[in-house]
C-alpha cells in the first residue's frame, strides 16, 4: 500500500508481557484454546451438515456463527503464538492494516449474525404459527449475505480511516495485534478527535445493537414465562445460551470502543477475551446445553464407527 501519510514501515507488537515465564504460559494456554476453538467449531459445522434433523434455520445460523468464530480466532492468534516461539514481534504496515480489516470484518459480521439469530428466536417463540413462512431458507441465506455485506462495509470504513492517519515515528503497538484503539494513538494528530470518531463509528453502533438484542430477548423471555411446558423450557435454554454469547461478545467490544483512551492493560485483557476466549464459548455453550446437538454428535460418531449405515441429507 503506497500511502502518502505513511512514514512507518512496520510496527512492533509489545504483546501481553515481557516476562519469559508469562510468555511461555500464554503460549501453552492460547495454543490450547486455539486448537479447542478450531476443533469445537469445526465439529459443530460437520455435525449440522451431517445430521438432517439439524437442517433448520437456527442451526444454519449457528453453523455460520461457528465459521465466523473460527475466522475471528485465526486473524491474529496464530501469529501471536508463533511470535512467542520465534521472538519476532514486528508486523509490517500492510500486515497491520490487514489485521484491522479482518478484525472488523469478522466482528461486524458476527454482530449482524447475532441479531439474525435473535430475530429467528423471537419469531419462533412469539409468532410460532408464522415462523415457517417468515424464516424461510431464502431468508436465512439473505440474512447470512447481509451480515457479510455489512461486515465488509464496516471494515472498509475502518481501514480507510486508518490509511488516512499520519504516522511519523512511534511504532510500538501495546497489544498482541493491530486494532484502531491502540494504533491511532501512534498517529501524529490529536487523538481526542480520533477517539470521538472511534466512539461514533464503533462504540455507539455496538452499544445500539446490544440494546436491541437485549430488548428482543427480554420480550422472548417474558413470552416464555407465560408458558410452562417442556417446549418452553427448551426455548428458555436456547435463548439463555444465545444471551450468554451476546453478553460475552458485546461486553468487551463496547468497553474498548466506547472508551478508546482508557488503560492499555484493560484493553489487553478484553482483547484476549473477545478474540481468544469468546470464539470457544460457541461450541461449549451450544454443545453442553443443547440436547439436539449432543444427540447428533453421538449419531455422527456411531455413523463414523459404522460407515455402512448411511443417511440421505436434506437441508432445511
C-alpha positions in Angstrom: 0.0 0.0 0.0 1.5 3.2 -1.1 0.1 5.8 1.2 1.3 9.4 1.3 0.8 9.8 5.0 2.8 6.6 5.9 6.4 7.1 7.1 6.3 4.0 9.4 7.1 0.7 7.5 6.4 -1.7 10.4 5.0 -1.8 13.9 6.4 -3.6 17.0 3.8 -5.7 18.8 4.6 -5.5 22.5 2.4 -8.4 23.3 1.0 -9.1 26.8 4.1 -9.3 28.8 7.9 -9.1 28.6 8.4 -11.9 31.1 9.7 -15.1 29.6 7.8 -17.2 32.1 4.5 -15.5 31.3 5.1 -15.7 27.6 5.6 -19.5 27.9 2.4 -19.7 30.0 0.5 -17.7 27.4 1.9 -19.8 24.6 0.6 -23.0 26.1 -2.8 -21.6 27.2 -3.5 -19.8 23.9 -2.3 -22.7 21.8 -4.7 -25.0 23.7 -7.6 -22.5 23.4 -7.0 -22.0 19.7 -6.9 -25.7 18.9 -10.0 -26.3 21.0 -11.8 -23.4 19.2 -11.0 -24.8 15.8 -11.9 -28.4 16.7 -15.0 -27.5 18.6 -16.5 -25.1 16.0 -15.5 -27.5 13.1 -17.3 -30.3 14.9 -20.5 -28.1 15.1 -20.3 -27.4 11.4 -19.7 -31.0 10.4 -22.5 -32.2 12.8 -25.1 -29.8 11.5 -24.2 -30.6 7.9 -24.2 -34.4 8.5 -27.5 -34.6 10.5 -30.7 -33.9 8.6 -32.6 -33.3 11.9 -30.4 -30.1 12.4 -31.2 -28.7 8.9 -33.2 -25.8 10.3 -32.8 -22.0 10.2 -31.5 -21.9 13.8 -28.7 -24.4 13.1 -27.9 -22.9 9.7 -27.2 -19.6 11.5 -25.3 -21.4 14.2 -23.1 -23.0 11.6 -22.3 -19.6 10.2 -21.5 -18.3 13.7 -19.0 -21.2 14.1 -17.3 -20.3 10.8 -17.0 -16.6 11.9 -15.7 -17.6 15.3 -13.0 -19.8 13.7 -12.1 -16.8 11.5 -12.1 -14.4 14.4 -9.8 -16.7 16.4 -7.4 -17.0 13.4 -6.8 -13.4 12.3 -4.2 -12.8 15.0 -3.8 -15.7 17.4 -1.6 -17.9 15.2 0.8 -15.0 14.7 0.9 -14.3 18.4 1.6 -18.0 19.2 4.3 -18.1 16.6 5.8 -14.8 17.9 6.2 -16.4 21.3 8.3 -19.2 19.8 10.4 -17.1 17.4 10.7 -13.8 19.4 9.8 -11.9 16.2 7.2 -9.4 17.3 7.1 -7.0 14.4 4.4 -6.6 11.8 4.5 -4.7 8.5 2.3 -1.7 7.9 0.3 -3.6 5.4 0.0 -6.5 7.7 -1.2 -4.2 10.5 -3.9 -2.8 8.2 -4.9 -6.3 7.1 -5.4 -7.3 10.8 -7.6 -4.3 11.3 -9.6 -5.2 8.2 -10.3 -8.8 9.2 -10.9 -8.0 12.8 -13.7 -5.5 11.9 -14.9 -7.8 9.1 -15.5 -10.7 11.4 -16.8 -8.7 14.4 -19.1 -6.7 12.2 -20.4 -9.8 10.5 -20.9 -11.6 13.9 -22.9 -8.6 15.3 -25.4 -8.8 12.4 -25.5 -12.6 12.6 -26.3 -12.5 16.3 -29.1 -10.1 15.5 -30.4 -12.5 12.9 -30.3 -15.4 15.4 -32.2 -13.1 17.8 -34.8 -12.5 15.2 -35.1 -16.2 14.5 -35.8 -17.0 18.2 -38.2 -14.1 18.5 -40.3 -15.2 15.6 -40.1 -18.9 16.7 -41.3 -18.2 20.2 -43.6 -15.1 19.8 -45.1 -15.9 16.4 -44.7 -19.7 16.1 -47.6 -20.1 13.5 -45.9 -17.8 11.1 -42.4 -19.0 11.7 -42.1 -21.3 8.6 -43.4 -18.6 6.3 -41.3 -15.8 7.7 -37.9 -17.6 8.3 -37.7 -19.5 5.0 -34.4 -20.9 3.6 -34.1 -17.9 1.3 -34.5 -15.5 4.2 -31.7 -17.4 6.1 -29.4 -17.1 3.1 -30.3 -13.4 2.8 -29.6 -12.8 6.5 -26.2 -14.5 6.1 -25.3 -12.5 3.0 -26.4 -9.3 4.6 -24.2 -10.0 7.7 -21.2 -10.4 5.5 -22.0 -7.3 3.4 -22.4 -5.2 6.5 -19.1 -6.6 7.9 -17.2 -5.7 4.7 -18.7 -2.2 4.6 -17.8 -1.6 8.3 -14.3 -3.0 8.0 -13.6 -0.9 4.8 -14.6 2.3 6.7 -12.1 1.4 9.5 -9.4 0.7 7.0 -9.9 3.9 5.0 -9.8 5.8 8.3 -6.5 4.0 9.3 -4.9 4.8 6.0 -5.6 8.5 6.4 -3.7 8.6 9.7 -0.2 10.2 9.6 2.4 8.0 11.3 5.7 9.8 11.7 7.8 8.0 14.3 6.3 5.9 17.2 5.6 2.4 16.1 5.2 0.3 19.3 1.7 -1.2 19.5 0.9 -2.0 23.1 -1.1 -5.2 22.2 -0.6 -8.5 20.5 -2.5 -7.4 17.3 -3.3 -4.2 15.5 -6.6 -2.5 16.2 -7.6 1.1 15.8 -7.9 2.0 19.5 -4.2 1.3 20.0 -2.9 2.1 16.5 -4.5 5.5 16.2 -2.7 6.7 19.4 0.6 6.4 17.5 -0.6 8.9 14.8 0.8 12.4 14.8 -2.5 14.1 15.3 -4.8 15.0 18.1 -6.0 11.6 19.5 -9.0 13.2 21.2 -10.7 13.9 17.9 -9.8 10.4 16.7 -11.3 9.0 19.9 -14.6 10.7 19.2 -14.6 9.2 15.7 -14.0 5.8 17.2 -16.9 6.2 19.6 -19.3 7.3 16.9 -18.3 4.6 14.3 -17.8 1.5 16.5 -18.8 2.2 20.1 -22.2 3.6 19.6 -23.0 1.0 16.9 -22.0 -1.9 19.2 -24.0 -0.4 22.1 -27.1 0.2 20.0 -27.0 -3.3 18.6 -26.6 -4.8 22.1 -29.6 -2.8 23.4 -31.7 -4.0 20.5 -30.7 -7.6 21.2 -31.2 -7.2 24.9 -34.7 -5.9 24.4 -35.6 -8.6 22.0 -34.5 -11.3 24.4 -36.4 -9.7 27.3 -39.5 -9.9 25.2 -38.8 -13.5 24.3 -38.2 -14.4 28.0 -41.4 -12.7 29.1 -43.3 -14.7 26.5 -41.7 -17.9 27.6 -42.6 -17.1 31.3 -46.3 -17.3 30.4 -45.9 -20.9 29.1 -45.0 -23.8 31.3 -44.2 -26.7 29.1 -41.3 -28.9 28.0 -41.1 -26.9 24.8 -40.9 -23.6 26.7 -38.1 -25.0 28.9 -36.2 -25.9 25.7 -36.8 -22.4 24.3 -35.6 -20.9 27.6 -32.4 -23.0 27.5 -31.7 -22.0 23.9 -32.3 -18.3 24.5 -30.2 -18.3 27.6 -27.3 -19.8 25.6 -27.8 -17.1 22.9 -27.9 -14.3 25.6 -24.7 -15.6 27.2 -22.8 -15.4 23.9 -24.2 -11.9 23.2 -23.0 -10.6 26.6 -19.6 -12.2 26.4 -19.1 -10.8 22.8 -20.5 -7.3 23.2 -19.2 -6.5 26.7 -15.5 -6.2 25.8 -16.3 -4.5 22.4 -18.5 -1.9 24.0 -15.9 -1.1 26.7 -13.0 -0.9 24.3 -14.7 1.3 21.6 -16.8 3.5 23.9 -13.7 4.4 25.9 -10.8 4.2 23.4 -8.4 6.3 25.6 -8.6 4.0 28.6 -6.0 1.8 30.2 -4.0 -0.3 27.9 -3.9 -3.1 30.5 -7.7 -3.3 30.5 -7.7 -3.2 26.7 -5.3 -6.1 26.6 -7.4 -8.2 28.9 -10.6 -7.5 27.0 -8.9 -8.1 23.6 -7.8 -11.5 24.7 -11.3 -12.2 25.9 -13.2 -11.5 22.7 -10.5 -12.8 20.3 -9.4 -15.9 22.1 -11.9 -16.8 24.8 -15.2 -15.8 23.2 -14.8 -17.9 20.0 -14.6 -21.1 22.1 -17.8 -20.2 24.0 -19.9 -21.1 21.0 -19.1 -24.9 21.0 -19.0 -25.0 24.8 -22.4 -23.4 25.3 -24.3 -24.9 22.4 -23.0 -28.5 22.9 -23.2 -28.6 26.6 -26.7 -27.0 26.8 -28.3 -28.4 23.7 -29.6 -31.9 23.7 -30.2 -32.0 20.0 -26.6 -31.2 19.2 -25.3 -33.7 21.7 -27.6 -36.4 20.2 -26.5 -35.5 16.7 -22.8 -35.8 17.7 -23.4 -39.2 19.1 -25.1 -40.3 15.9 -22.3 -38.9 13.9 -19.8 -40.8 16.0 -21.8 -44.0 15.5 -22.0 -43.3 11.8 -18.2 -43.0 11.5 -17.7 -46.2 13.5 -20.3 -47.9 11.3 -19.7 -46.5 7.8 -22.0 -49.0 6.1 -25.0 -47.2 7.6 -25.7 -44.0 5.6 -28.4 -41.4 5.8 -29.6 -39.1 3.0 -29.1 -35.4 3.5 -31.9 -32.9 3.1 -31.2 -29.3 4.1 -33.9 -27.3 5.9 
